[in-house]
């Protein structure tokens, strides 16, 4: 995942915590939204671990576990924001 010669920032512990977090609903973690996005995961993990990585790094770690975060549809975003 990292480029050759680039020091590894993500530890096994970070990876494991990321996988545990993404398998939970954000509201179960007292967050004000219902769906994960890559940016929300990056922000949440930065707060929890003190390590900020790119959305691409998170995406690649999730992909390694066959987890894909889809872009929310307009309808699901509207439902999350109670627009409908």
Secondary structure, 3 states (H helix, E strand, C coil): CCCCCCCCCCCHHHHHHHHHHHCCCHHHHCCCCCCCCHHHHHHHHHHHHCCCCCHHHHHHHHHHCCCCCCCCCHHHHHHHCCCC
